[in-house]
Amino acid sequence: MSEYTLDCLGEACPVPLMKTEKELAKLNVGDLLIVAIDHSCAMKNVPEWARAQGHNVEIEEVDDGEWEVVIEKTK
């Protein structure tokens, strides 16, 4: 299992979702992708999309208005 970070700070929808989808496609099953987000729209869309794809998702607020979405690739 490897861990990767994707910095989407300052980027509005749909850019974080597009970047997350592209980056996750490169990873192996069991790998973690940590997506840094500070836009509320992306904060809703990225976890929603990842869960709909069947991946495990955890969200951690690291600062006021800044989150890390941790996605474990499951397939």
C-alpha positions in Angstrom: 0.0 0.0 0.0 1.3 3.4 -1.0 0.2 6.9 -0.1 -0.1 9.7 -2.6 -1.1 13.4 -2.1 -3.0 15.6 -4.5 -3.0 19.3 -3.8 -6.3 20.9 -5.0 -6.1 24.0 -2.7 -7.5 27.1 -4.4 -9.2 25.1 -7.2 -12.9 25.3 -7.8 -15.2 22.6 -9.2 -15.0 20.6 -11.4 -11.1 20.7 -11.4 -10.5 18.8 -8.1 -12.9 16.0 -9.1 -11.3 15.7 -12.5 -7.8 15.6 -11.0 -8.9 13.1 -8.4 -10.5 10.8 -11.0 -7.3 10.9 -13.2 -4.9 10.4 -10.3 -6.9 7.5 -8.8 -6.9 5.7 -12.1 -3.1 5.5 -11.9 -3.1 3.9 -8.4 -3.2 0.2 -7.3 -5.9 -1.4 -5.2 -5.1 -0.6 -1.6 -3.3 2.6 -2.3 -4.4 5.8 -0.5 -4.9 9.2 -2.2 -5.1 12.2 0.1 -6.8 15.1 -1.7 -6.3 18.6 -0.1 -9.4 20.7 -0.8 -10.6 24.1 0.3 -13.6 24.6 -1.8 -17.0 23.6 -0.4 -18.4 22.4 -3.8 -15.4 20.0 -4.2 -15.7 18.9 -0.6 -19.2 17.6 -1.5 -18.4 16.2 -5.0 -15.1 14.4 -4.5 -16.2 12.2 -1.6 -19.6 11.6 -3.2 -18.0 10.5 -6.5 -15.4 8.2 -4.7 -18.0 6.5 -2.6 -20.2 6.0 -5.7 -17.2 4.2 -7.3 -17.0 1.9 -4.3 -13.9 3.3 -2.7 -13.4 3.9 1.0 -13.5 7.6 2.0 -12.6 9.4 5.2 -12.7 13.2 5.6 -10.6 15.2 8.0 -10.8 19.0 8.5 -7.2 20.1 8.9 -8.0 23.8 9.2 -10.9 26.2 9.0 -12.3 25.6 5.5 -9.6 23.2 4.5 -10.0 19.4 4.3 -8.2 16.3 3.4 -10.2 13.6 1.7 -8.6 10.2 2.1 -9.6 7.8 -0.6 -8.6 4.1 -0.4 -8.8 2.5 -3.8 -10.8 -0.7 -3.5 -11.0 -1.8 -7.1 
